[in-house]
């Protein structure tokens, strides 16, 4: 389990290094997750030593949002000042996410349905 946490931290650190070196406007952990995803795709499976700590972190995912919530409350003045722009951005991004998901999922579901009918 300790090896799995070490692997996760190494990928996060690699993401941070890439973001700092290139100056990307993306959080380092996000880049690290993309690197981890690429590594897992190339490997073709999730190693047991990585699966167990990942599942443990996912069980307690809600706790990881507490610092973000505290940060929001500390900057409540900024939120109050720009609430309309934030609300508009949330609505537009949610609508776009729903539309893109539907556009991708619909053809995928049709292909899966056709595959199931062919196998029956």
Secondary structure, 3 states (H helix, E strand, C coil): CHHHHHHHHHHHHHHHHHHHHHCCCCCHHHHHHHHHHHHHHHHCCCCHHHHHHHHHHHHCHHHHHHHHHHHHHHCHHHHHHCHHHHHHHHHHHHHHHHHHHHHHHHHHHHHHHHHHHHHC
